[in-house]
Amino acid sequence: MDYKSQFAKCIADLLGEQLTEQQAYELIEVPKYASHGDFAFPCFTLAKTLRKSPVLIAEELASKLHNPLFEKVEAKGAYLNVFLNKATVSKQVIETILQQGNHYGDGSLGEGKTIVLDFSSPNIAKPFSMGHLRSTVIGNALANIVEKCGYQAVRINHLGDWGTQFGKLIAAYKRWGDENKIKENPIKELFNLYVKFHEEAETNEQLEREGRAWFKKLEDGDEEAHRLWQWFRDESLKDFSRIYHLLGISFDSYQGEAFYNDKMERVVHLLEERGLLSESDGAMVVRLDEKELPPCLIKKSDGATLYATRDLAAALYRHETYEFSKALYVVGQEQSLHFNQVFSVLEKLGFDWAKMMVHVPFGLILKDGKKMSTRRGRVILLEEVLQEAISLAKQNITAKNPELENKEEVARQVGVGAVIFHDLKNERTHNIEFSLEDMLKFEGETGPYVQYTYARACSILRNANTAATSEIKELTEESWEIVKLLASFPHVIQKAYKNLDPSLIAKYVIHLAQAFNSYYAHTKILVEDEGLNSRLALVHATTVVLKEGLRLLGIGAPERM
């Protein structure tokens, strides 16, 4: 099914030891213009070894290359161009998709192996803001992609449920808190207390001391401090689970920072045993000079442990629990140094699996070009954005299709899908400017556009009175464009996994939707003639791949809109 691979094999067979199949594969290009073929092989790199001009090499290869899959082979300057046999390839691709259904594109790369993914990880007692969206939806899409490649995915939500900020929150609650108000609207009230603490602390130094004192009590197991902390955590999780339900995302573990409190001493002992700890201004550090990294801080001068200690303990626990072959940390790029240090310390401890730990950074969601800050209260709530998107989707659906059944569910799929897609269509490492208007557009490169294309294709299949077959009898330029895209789906999934970037799948489903809409505009599909079955087969195959592409991104595909 991978026609590029087959072309690469033909070239490697002709060249013998001069070029491997893998090298040929990496050199093959997809021409910009259809008139130059479906694949092109540039011969420049062979000129030196073969001591011939690239033009001559292209001509010689063209005269020797014969394969029933290729309709035409031609030398065009220094390029060897091949045109696939449209009828053969179309039949093969569509037959495969109709047979395999949503398993089309499944890989066996990860058979018997596990990947753990650490993503989302909001701080308790703070609102779930737009700032958390990226880690959440990128992590979820990557978990779907690694499963598609055959791995078992373990989804971990490493909650921010420990640290000095909880001492500050307890201090703020003791000064200004109202239990009934918090019970009515926990996150909003706790957030208000948190913001008020920071505003007041700018002019009142005593507050910071109170915050530290309460956190010390919490660490020492003080009953009141622990009761308040547990209450804040429980209320936060209720709030978060509502948002995860809206997004259609679930986790295998909610073990947050607090879970590792009793597991950090082991890390310190291990580092001491291996002679890796050294003192620096009263603190304990692991030096990483050989990696040209600053020392990794393990214990502060007052004996308190740090994020690095906790992440080391978490890595050990996860490896022992899940025996992962890879661990992905979907965390913002500002944490790159931190993870570099943590992975380097694990390598120094002699753990080979440390090389299998990967930080998956991503850009920020900006508001007016600035980072969103919880502390300053400059925050856009994710739930409000999702609800607004759902409400807008419902208005659109009511206007266009007032008789639609299960309107509420379709509006949720479209509204939430719009928000997720707006994030995932951007390359992972790029910053995104927050714009509700752009996110909710129902045309252009958006989630609703892809969903609408899928629903339109489903509608065609419902209106047909005959079953689809894979025999393509009527080949047009538009249908060939769709077939080529359908054939490339497994390759796109592999590439998205290799680059750990779901945007490749988002861009792919946009291209497929565009190609289908172009086909729909030029072709009368439901005409009763001998080409009807093959046109329906093409439509059917397109629905299978669009739905699966959206599923990998964590987006629903309504059959009616």
Beta strands, then each sheet from edge to edge (+ up, - down):
strand 1: 39-42
strand 2: 70-76
strand 3: 79-84
strand 4: 114-118
strand 5: 152-156
strand 6: 277-280
strand 7: 283-288
strand 8: 293-299
strand 9: 326-329
strand 10: 357-359
strand 11: 365-367
strand 12: 370-371
strand 13: 432-433
sheet 1: 1+ 3- 2+
sheet 2: 5+ 4+ 9+ 10+
sheet 3: 6+ 7- 8+
sheet 4: 12+ 11- 13-
end
